[in-house]
């Protein structure tokens, strides 16, 4: 039985592979290079608190993200909603603004707001901007289906996206892992549960987001990234035992970060 794996996109990431140290067994860099042949979820620790970024992320960035490869290992028996539409997005860059700020500027007024200079992503700002850029259409004449994004004041790893046409999507980050093989490299993976509410029947799935960021000195873009988002069936899905912990859809992105404000 031949699974319809796409052509590998490793040739699209030449700068990411430069000066890469020897691969660590079961490391995230090795995992990315094994795309799309993933057989299980990565090892992670329970997500506690927020994800902290290196100080070279500080400030606002113009981010260009391009879907360069995708795979549906169990097609045609199992194909996730939206996979066919995403095939039309291949090699179509999307640009949006993202920012990374000290933790205390995000958490002020909540019960988990210690004075801190640790750097975190502004998940609400970034999420809304990305949704606006990717979901409103090429003409940007339609409104994004996401009305707003809220962070649980008692848990930064739980976010709720309120949809314009009723319903909501609840994201709960359950697992996280960070690796820093070099000073200019930052690798991370997060596992989160995605719950779609407002449908006739509540729908769940599990999502993995694994990214390798590389800081480039004296060149633009300042930061490049190799990112894979993988979709897994939840144990509640009747087809779960056909897949176990293997992904049913994988999307690979190449990302470029250019600073907007001097830091």
C-alpha positions as CSV (number, residue, x, y, z in Angstrom):
1,X,0.0,0.0,0.0
2,X,1.6,3.3,-1.1
3,X,0.8,6.4,1.0
4,X,0.7,9.5,-1.1
5,X,3.7,11.3,0.3
6,X,4.6,14.5,-1.5
7,X,8.0,15.5,-2.8
8,X,10.3,16.5,0.0
9,X,10.8,20.3,0.4
10,X,14.2,20.2,2.0
11,X,15.7,22.0,-1.0
12,X,13.6,25.0,0.0
13,X,15.4,25.3,3.3
14,X,19.1,25.6,2.4
15,X,19.9,28.4,4.9
16,X,18.3,26.5,7.8
17,X,20.6,23.5,7.2
18,X,23.8,25.6,7.2
19,X,26.0,25.1,10.3
20,X,23.5,22.7,11.8
21,X,25.2,20.7,14.6
22,X,25.2,16.9,14.6
23,X,21.6,15.7,15.0
24,X,20.6,14.7,18.5
25,X,18.8,11.4,18.6
26,X,15.1,12.1,18.9
27,X,15.9,15.8,18.7
28,X,13.5,18.3,17.1
29,X,15.9,19.1,14.2
30,X,16.0,15.4,13.3
31,X,12.2,15.2,13.5
32,X,11.9,18.1,11.0
33,X,14.3,16.4,8.6
34,X,12.3,13.2,8.8
35,X,9.1,15.0,7.6
36,X,6.7,13.7,6.5
37,X,7.5,10.2,7.8
38,X,6.4,10.8,11.4
39,X,5.3,7.8,13.3
40,X,4.3,9.2,16.7
41,X,4.0,12.4,18.8
42,X,7.3,13.9,20.1
43,X,8.3,13.6,23.7
44,X,7.3,16.6,25.7
45,X,6.9,17.9,29.2
46,X,3.6,19.2,30.7
47,X,3.2,22.8,29.6
48,X,3.5,25.1,32.6
49,X,3.4,28.8,32.2
50,X,4.1,30.4,28.8
51,X,6.7,29.7,26.1
52,X,9.7,32.0,26.6
53,X,11.7,33.1,23.6
54,X,15.3,34.3,23.2
55,X,15.9,38.0,23.6
56,X,16.6,38.3,19.8
57,X,12.9,38.0,19.2
58,X,12.0,41.2,21.0
59,X,9.9,43.8,19.1
60,X,7.6,43.8,16.1
61,X,8.2,41.8,12.9
62,X,6.9,41.5,9.4
63,X,6.5,37.8,9.0
64,X,6.2,36.1,5.7
65,X,5.0,32.5,5.9
66,X,4.7,30.1,2.9
67,X,3.2,26.7,2.8
68,X,5.8,24.7,0.9
69,X,4.7,21.1,1.4
70,X,1.8,19.0,2.8
71,X,0.9,15.4,3.2
72,X,-2.1,13.3,4.1
73,X,-0.6,9.9,5.0
74,X,-3.9,8.1,5.4
75,X,-5.7,9.5,2.3
76,X,-8.0,8.7,0.7
77,X,-9.5,6.8,3.7
78,X,-8.8,9.7,6.1
79,X,-8.6,13.3,5.0
80,X,-9.0,16.1,7.4
81,X,-11.4,19.0,6.7
82,X,-9.7,21.8,4.8
83,X,-6.9,19.7,3.4
84,X,-8.0,20.0,-0.2
85,X,-8.4,23.8,0.2
86,X,-4.9,24.0,1.7
87,X,-3.5,22.4,-1.4
88,X,-4.5,25.6,-3.3
89,X,-2.4,27.6,-0.8
90,X,0.9,25.9,-1.7
91,X,3.7,28.4,-2.5
92,X,1.3,31.3,-1.8
93,X,3.1,33.6,0.8
94,X,1.1,35.2,3.5
95,X,2.5,38.3,5.3
96,X,1.4,39.6,8.7
97,X,2.7,41.5,11.7
98,X,3.8,39.7,14.9
99,X,5.3,40.9,18.1
100,X,7.2,39.5,21.1
101,X,7.1,41.4,24.4
102,X,8.1,41.0,28.0
103,X,5.8,38.7,29.9
104,X,4.6,41.3,32.4
105,X,3.2,43.5,29.6
106,X,0.9,40.7,28.6
107,X,0.0,39.3,32.0
108,X,-0.7,42.6,33.9
109,X,-3.9,42.4,35.9
110,X,-4.0,38.6,36.0
111,X,-3.2,36.2,38.8
112,X,-0.1,35.0,37.0
113,X,1.5,38.3,36.5
114,X,4.9,38.3,38.2
115,X,7.3,41.1,37.4
116,X,9.2,39.6,34.6
117,X,11.3,40.5,31.6
118,X,11.0,37.0,30.0
119,X,10.0,37.3,26.4
120,X,6.7,35.8,25.2
121,X,4.6,35.9,22.0
122,X,1.6,38.3,22.0
123,X,-0.7,35.4,21.1
124,X,-3.8,37.5,20.8
125,X,-2.2,40.1,18.5
126,X,-0.3,37.6,16.5
127,X,-3.3,35.2,16.1
128,X,-5.7,37.9,15.0
129,X,-3.2,39.3,12.5
130,X,-2.5,35.8,11.0
131,X,-6.2,35.0,10.8
132,X,-6.8,38.3,9.1
133,X,-4.0,37.7,6.6
134,X,-4.9,34.1,5.8
135,X,-8.7,33.9,6.1
136,X,-10.1,37.0,4.5
137,X,-9.2,36.1,0.9
138,X,-6.8,37.6,-1.6
139,X,-8.8,40.8,-2.0
140,X,-9.0,41.4,1.8
141,X,-12.6,42.5,1.3
142,X,-14.2,39.9,3.6
143,X,-14.0,39.9,7.4
144,X,-12.0,37.3,9.2
145,X,-14.2,34.5,10.6
146,X,-12.4,35.0,13.9
147,X,-14.0,37.8,15.9
148,X,-11.6,37.9,18.8
149,X,-9.1,35.7,20.8
150,X,-9.1,35.5,24.5
151,X,-6.5,34.1,26.9
152,X,-7.7,32.3,30.0
153,X,-6.7,34.6,32.9
154,X,-5.8,31.6,35.0
155,X,-3.9,29.7,32.4
156,X,-1.9,31.2,29.5
157,X,-1.9,27.9,27.8
158,X,-5.7,28.0,27.2
159,X,-7.0,30.3,24.5
160,X,-10.5,30.8,23.1
161,X,-11.2,32.0,19.5
162,X,-14.7,33.4,19.2
163,X,-16.1,33.0,15.7
164,X,-18.0,35.7,13.9
165,X,-20.7,33.2,12.8
166,X,-21.3,31.8,16.3
167,X,-19.3,29.0,17.9
168,X,-15.8,29.0,19.2
169,X,-12.5,27.1,19.0
170,X,-10.8,26.3,22.3
171,X,-7.0,25.6,22.2
172,X,-5.3,24.1,25.2
173,X,-1.6,23.6,25.1
174,X,-0.8,20.4,27.0
175,X,2.8,19.6,26.1
176,X,6.0,21.6,25.3
177,X,9.6,21.1,24.6
178,X,12.5,23.5,23.9
179,X,16.0,23.0,22.5
180,X,18.8,25.5,22.0
181,X,21.6,23.6,20.2
182,X,23.4,26.9,19.4
183,X,23.1,30.6,20.5
184,X,21.4,31.5,17.2
185,X,19.0,28.6,17.2
186,X,15.8,28.0,19.0
187,X,13.7,24.9,18.5
188,X,10.4,24.2,20.1
189,X,7.4,22.0,19.9
190,X,3.9,22.4,21.4
191,X,1.1,19.9,21.6
192,X,-2.4,21.3,22.0
193,X,-5.9,20.0,22.0
194,X,-8.3,21.8,19.6
195,X,-12.0,21.8,20.4
196,X,-14.6,23.1,18.0
197,X,-17.7,24.2,19.7
198,X,-21.0,25.4,18.2
199,X,-21.2,22.5,15.6
200,X,-24.1,20.0,15.8
201,X,-21.5,17.7,17.5
202,X,-18.4,19.0,19.3
203,X,-15.3,18.1,17.3
204,X,-11.8,17.4,18.8
205,X,-8.4,16.9,17.4
206,X,-4.8,17.1,18.6
207,X,-2.3,19.5,16.9
208,X,1.5,19.5,17.0
209,X,3.5,22.7,16.1
210,X,7.2,22.1,15.7
211,X,9.5,24.9,14.7
212,X,13.2,25.5,14.2
213,X,14.2,29.2,14.3
214,X,17.6,30.5,13.2
215,X,18.9,34.0,13.8
216,X,21.0,35.3,10.9
217,X,23.6,38.0,11.6
218,X,23.8,41.1,9.4
219,X,21.4,39.8,6.8
220,X,17.7,40.0,5.9
221,X,15.6,38.2,6.9
222,X,16.9,38.5,10.4
223,X,15.2,35.2,11.5
224,X,14.2,32.3,9.3
225,X,12.1,29.3,10.5
226,X,11.2,25.8,9.4
227,X,7.8,24.9,10.8
228,X,5.6,21.8,10.6
229,X,2.0,21.7,11.9
230,X,0.7,18.1,12.2
231,X,-2.9,17.1,12.9
232,X,-3.8,14.0,14.9
233,X,-7.1,12.3,15.5
234,X,-8.3,12.5,19.1
235,X,-9.1,9.3,21.0
236,X,-12.7,10.2,20.8
237,X,-12.6,9.9,17.0
238,X,-14.0,6.6,15.7
239,X,-11.0,6.2,13.4
240,X,-8.4,6.9,16.0
241,X,-7.3,3.3,16.3
242,X,-6.5,3.2,12.6
243,X,-3.9,6.0,13.2
244,X,-3.0,5.8,16.8
245,X,-0.3,8.5,17.3
246,X,0.5,9.0,13.7
247,X,-0.6,12.3,12.0
248,X,-3.4,12.4,9.5
249,X,-2.3,15.7,8.0
250,X,1.1,17.6,7.9
251,X,1.8,21.1,6.7
252,X,5.3,22.5,6.3
253,X,6.0,26.2,6.2
254,X,9.1,28.4,5.5
255,X,9.0,31.6,7.5
256,X,11.0,34.9,7.3
257,X,11.1,37.6,10.0
258,X,12.1,41.2,9.2
259,X,12.2,43.7,12.0
260,X,9.7,46.6,11.9
261,X,11.0,48.6,14.9
262,X,14.7,49.0,15.8
263,X,15.5,47.2,19.0
